[in-house]
Amino acid sequence: MTTEAQPQRERLATELRDEPPESFRQLTPEQLATLAEALKRQRESRAAGLNEAAEEALKLVPALARGPVRRILFR
């Protein structure tokens, strides 16, 4: 692995929350960066989707109880 790839490999490890597989050493720094960015965007998209779903679910809770329920669930 080249020294240029090391920062991108570390960035990918951060996004994976684990060390990348050994076979990823064959990827170029640009490929590693693209993969890390795609993982980051996917994680952000899922988080946004979960937040939207939680807000929609709160609509099923009576209006007076929504504030306390929101505080309990989303500390």
C-alpha positions in Angstrom: 0.0 0.0 0.0 1.3 3.4 -0.9 1.6 6.2 1.6 -1.1 8.2 -0.3 -3.6 5.4 0.3 -3.0 5.3 4.1 -5.2 8.3 5.0 -8.0 7.0 2.7 -7.7 3.5 4.2 -8.0 5.1 7.7 -11.0 7.1 6.6 -12.6 3.9 5.2 -11.9 2.1 8.5 -13.7 4.9 10.3 -16.7 4.6 8.1 -16.7 0.8 8.4 -16.1 1.0 12.1 -13.5 -1.8 11.6 -10.4 -2.5 9.6 -11.1 -3.0 5.9 -10.6 -6.4 4.5 -7.1 -7.2 3.3 -8.2 -7.3 -0.3 -9.0 -3.6 -0.1 -5.3 -2.9 -0.2 -5.6 -3.5 -4.0 -7.8 -0.4 -4.3 -6.4 3.0 -5.4 -6.6 6.0 -3.0 -9.3 7.4 -5.3 -11.3 4.2 -5.0 -10.9 4.1 -1.3 -12.1 7.7 -1.0 -15.1 6.9 -3.2 -16.0 3.9 -1.1 -15.7 5.8 2.2 -17.8 8.7 0.9 -20.5 6.3 -0.4 -20.6 4.6 3.0 -20.9 7.9 4.8 -23.7 9.1 2.5 -25.6 5.8 3.0 -25.2 6.0 6.8 -26.5 9.6 6.8 -29.4 8.6 4.6 -30.4 5.8 6.9 -30.2 8.0 9.9 -32.4 10.6 8.2 -34.9 7.9 7.3 -35.0 6.6 10.9 -35.6 10.1 12.2 -38.4 10.6 9.8 -40.0 7.2 10.7 -39.7 8.1 14.4 -41.4 11.5 13.9 -44.2 9.8 11.9 -44.6 7.2 14.7 -45.0 10.0 17.2 -48.1 11.2 15.3 -49.8 8.1 16.7 -49.2 9.4 20.2 -51.8 11.8 21.6 -50.7 15.4 21.2 -50.4 16.1 24.9 -48.1 13.2 25.4 -45.8 13.7 22.4 -43.4 16.1 24.1 -42.7 13.8 27.1 -42.5 10.7 24.8 -40.1 12.5 22.5 -37.8 13.4 25.4 -37.9 9.9 26.8 -37.1 8.3 23.4 -34.6 10.8 22.1 -32.6 11.9 25.0 
